[in-house]
Amino acid sequence: MTIPILQIKHLSKSLQQTPILKNITFNIKKGEIVTIVGPSGGGKTTLLRCINRLIEPDNGCIIFNNQNITNMLPTALRKTVILVPQESVMFPGTVKDNISLALRIHNINNDNKISESLTDTGLPKTFLNKKAQQLSGGEKKRVSLARALALSPTILLLDEPTTGIDPKNLHTVEQRIIRFTKQRNLTALWVTHDVSQAKRVSDRIANLKQGQITTITTPNKFQWEEAY
């Protein structure tokens, strides 16, 4: 029996004395794309932040590669389990500067990783010299994805990764994410408010409602009304 790459066990978290996550338990297999859907405020982003150790759960544990993440240095964890937040923050400088910054933080120097990661997101290499803060919202989102890919992660935590992408390019970007996830044999936990998107991109869909996983199943078995 294959051990899941990520195990969430009885995870609970309250913020300002309000329960956000309530005894959540589920597993993710290596190479899977699992989407998390559900109403706004249901705890989707909080779950990602717990997995990345930006915040610590009140109860329960998270096992990555058969190791409790509390036994890992946060910097080591975040090099391989990478959160791509909903808001794409660009620092002053070029696109290349922004992608290479992530590599320098982890003492990695590899220009090939920079150009390959950008190409994987669908942006041409000519974008490397563009001013990052002058890009459109959708372009910034792709650069954020490239910044994560350059670190050769094991797991991507994607918080609404297509926010800011114009409708005509939405499906193209979705396919890009699926392609580089499968080609690189990555695992992705993908938060989305869009059930239609979840059905298009997922191996499995988890519904997180009022702080609890109410169902986790394949796209063809997922019922629309479960997400509301």
C-alpha positions as CSV (number, residue, x, y, z in Angstrom):
1,M,0.0,0.0,0.0
2,T,1.4,3.4,-1.1
3,I,1.8,5.9,1.8
4,P,0.1,9.2,1.0
5,I,2.6,12.1,0.4
6,L,0.4,14.3,2.6
7,Q,-1.7,13.3,5.5
8,I,-4.0,15.7,7.4
9,K,-5.0,14.2,10.7
10,H,-7.7,15.6,13.0
11,L,-6.6,19.2,12.2
12,S,-8.3,22.0,14.1
13,K,-7.6,25.8,14.1
14,S,-9.4,28.8,15.6
15,L,-8.6,32.4,14.8
16,Q,-9.6,35.1,17.3
17,Q,-11.5,32.4,19.3
18,T,-13.6,31.5,16.2
19,P,-13.3,27.8,15.1
20,I,-12.1,27.8,11.4
21,L,-11.0,24.2,10.9
22,K,-12.7,21.5,12.8
23,N,-11.1,18.0,13.1
24,I,-10.2,17.7,9.4
25,T,-8.8,14.4,8.2
26,F,-7.8,13.5,4.6
27,N,-4.9,12.2,2.5
28,I,-3.3,13.1,-0.8
29,K,-1.4,10.8,-3.0
30,K,1.8,11.7,-4.9
31,G,1.0,13.2,-8.3
32,E,-2.6,14.0,-7.4
33,I,-4.4,17.3,-8.1
34,V,-6.9,17.8,-5.3
35,T,-9.1,20.8,-5.3
36,I,-10.8,22.3,-2.3
37,V,-14.1,24.1,-2.9
38,G,-16.7,25.5,-0.6
39,P,-18.2,28.8,0.6
40,S,-16.1,31.8,1.3
41,G,-14.9,31.8,4.9
42,G,-15.0,28.0,5.2
43,G,-11.3,27.7,6.0
44,K,-9.7,26.9,2.6
45,T,-6.9,29.4,2.9
46,T,-6.4,28.7,6.6
47,L,-5.8,25.0,5.7
48,L,-3.1,25.9,3.2
49,R,-1.4,28.2,5.6
50,C,-1.3,25.4,8.2
51,I,0.2,23.0,5.8
52,N,2.9,25.6,4.9
53,R,3.4,26.4,8.6
54,L,2.6,30.1,8.2
55,I,0.3,29.4,11.1
56,E,0.2,26.5,13.5
57,P,-2.9,24.3,14.1
58,D,-4.4,24.1,17.6
59,N,-4.8,20.3,17.4
60,G,-4.0,17.5,15.1
61,C,-1.0,17.0,12.8
62,I,0.2,17.2,9.2
63,I,2.5,14.4,7.9
64,F,4.6,15.1,4.7
65,N,6.6,12.3,3.2
66,N,6.0,10.2,6.4
67,Q,7.4,13.0,8.6
68,N,5.5,15.3,11.0
69,I,6.1,18.8,9.6
70,T,6.7,20.2,13.1
71,N,9.9,18.2,13.0
72,M,11.0,20.2,9.9
73,L,12.5,23.6,9.8
74,P,9.9,26.0,8.3
75,T,12.4,27.1,5.7
76,A,13.1,23.5,4.7
77,L,9.4,22.8,4.5
78,R,8.7,25.9,2.4
79,K,11.3,25.0,-0.1
80,T,9.5,21.8,-1.1
81,V,5.9,22.5,0.0
82,I,5.3,25.9,-1.6
83,L,2.3,28.2,-1.2
84,V,1.3,30.3,-4.1
85,P,-1.0,32.9,-2.5
86,Q,-4.0,34.5,-4.1
87,E,-2.4,37.9,-4.2
88,S,0.6,38.0,-6.5
89,V,3.2,40.2,-4.8
90,M,5.9,41.5,-7.2
91,F,9.0,43.1,-5.9
92,P,10.8,46.0,-7.6
93,G,12.9,44.8,-10.6
94,T,12.5,42.5,-13.5
95,V,10.6,39.2,-13.8
96,K,14.0,37.5,-13.7
97,D,14.8,39.3,-10.5
98,N,11.5,38.2,-8.9
99,I,12.0,34.5,-9.8
100,S,15.7,34.5,-8.9
101,L,14.9,36.0,-5.5
102,A,13.2,32.8,-4.4
103,L,16.3,30.8,-5.6
104,R,18.7,33.1,-3.8
105,I,16.8,32.7,-0.5
106,H,17.5,29.0,-0.7
107,N,21.1,29.4,-2.0
108,I,20.3,28.1,-5.4
109,N,21.9,29.6,-8.6
110,N,20.5,28.2,-11.8
111,D,19.4,30.4,-14.7
112,N,18.0,27.4,-16.5
113,K,15.5,26.9,-13.8
114,I,14.3,30.5,-14.1
115,S,13.6,30.3,-17.9
116,E,12.2,26.8,-17.8
117,S,9.8,27.7,-15.0
118,L,8.6,30.8,-16.8
119,T,8.1,28.8,-20.1
120,D,6.1,26.2,-18.2
121,T,3.6,28.8,-17.2
122,G,3.1,29.9,-20.8
123,L,5.1,33.2,-20.7
124,P,7.9,33.7,-23.3
125,K,11.5,34.2,-22.2
126,T,11.3,37.8,-23.4
127,F,9.2,38.5,-20.2
128,L,12.3,37.9,-18.1
129,N,13.4,41.5,-18.7
130,K,10.0,43.1,-18.2
131,K,9.4,45.2,-15.0
132,A,7.4,42.8,-12.8
133,Q,5.3,45.5,-11.1
134,Q,4.1,46.7,-14.5
135,L,2.6,43.4,-15.5
136,S,-1.1,42.7,-15.7
137,G,-2.8,40.7,-12.9
138,G,-2.8,37.5,-14.9
139,E,0.8,37.9,-15.9
140,K,1.8,38.5,-12.3
141,K,-0.1,35.3,-11.3
142,R,2.0,33.3,-13.9
143,V,5.2,34.8,-12.6
144,S,4.2,33.7,-9.1
145,L,3.7,30.2,-10.4
146,A,7.1,30.3,-12.1
147,R,8.7,31.5,-8.9
148,A,7.4,28.4,-7.1
149,L,8.3,26.0,-9.9
150,A,11.9,27.3,-10.0
151,L,12.4,25.8,-6.6
152,S,11.5,22.3,-7.9
153,P,8.8,21.7,-5.3
154,T,7.2,18.5,-4.3
155,I,3.8,19.9,-3.4
156,L,2.2,23.1,-4.7
157,L,-0.4,24.8,-2.5
158,L,-2.4,26.9,-5.0
159,D,-4.8,29.6,-3.5
160,E,-7.1,30.6,-6.3
161,P,-4.3,30.4,-8.9
162,T,-6.3,31.7,-11.8
163,T,-7.5,34.9,-10.1
164,G,-6.8,37.8,-12.4
165,I,-6.6,35.7,-15.5
166,D,-8.8,37.0,-18.3
167,P,-11.6,34.6,-19.3
168,K,-10.2,34.0,-22.8
169,N,-7.0,32.6,-21.3
170,L,-8.5,30.9,-18.3
171,H,-8.7,27.4,-19.7
172,T,-5.2,27.8,-21.2
173,V,-3.7,28.6,-17.8
174,E,-5.6,25.7,-16.2
175,Q,-4.1,23.3,-18.8
176,R,-0.7,24.7,-18.2
177,I,-0.9,24.1,-14.5
178,I,-2.2,20.5,-15.1
179,R,0.6,19.9,-17.6
180,F,3.5,21.1,-15.5
181,T,2.1,19.3,-12.4
182,K,1.9,16.0,-14.3
183,Q,5.1,16.4,-16.2
184,R,7.1,17.2,-13.1
185,N,5.2,14.6,-11.0
186,L,4.1,17.2,-8.5
187,T,1.2,17.1,-6.1
188,A,-1.2,20.0,-6.0
189,L,-3.7,21.2,-3.4
190,W,-5.7,23.8,-5.4
191,V,-8.2,26.1,-3.7
192,T,-11.0,27.4,-5.9
193,H,-14.4,29.0,-5.5
194,D,-15.4,27.7,-9.0
195,V,-16.9,24.3,-8.9
196,S,-16.8,24.1,-12.7
197,Q,-13.1,24.7,-12.6
198,A,-12.7,22.0,-9.9
199,K,-14.4,19.5,-12.1
200,R,-12.1,20.4,-15.0
201,V,-8.8,20.2,-13.3
202,S,-9.1,17.7,-10.4
203,D,-8.3,14.1,-9.7
204,R,-10.4,14.5,-6.6
205,I,-12.6,17.3,-5.1
206,A,-12.8,18.0,-1.4
207,N,-15.7,20.2,-0.1
208,L,-14.7,22.3,2.9
209,K,-17.8,23.8,4.5
210,Q,-18.1,25.5,7.9
211,G,-14.6,24.2,8.8
212,Q,-15.2,20.5,7.9
213,I,-14.5,18.3,5.0
214,T,-18.1,17.2,4.1
215,T,-17.1,15.1,1.1
216,I,-14.1,14.1,-1.0
217,T,-14.7,12.3,-4.3
218,T,-13.9,12.2,-8.0
219,P,-15.2,15.1,-10.2
220,N,-17.8,12.9,-11.9
221,K,-19.4,12.0,-8.6
222,F,-19.2,15.4,-7.0
223,Q,-22.6,17.1,-6.6
224,W,-22.8,20.8,-7.3
225,E,-25.1,21.5,-4.3
226,E,-22.5,20.1,-1.9
227,A,-20.3,23.2,-2.3
228,Y,-22.9,25.6,-1.0
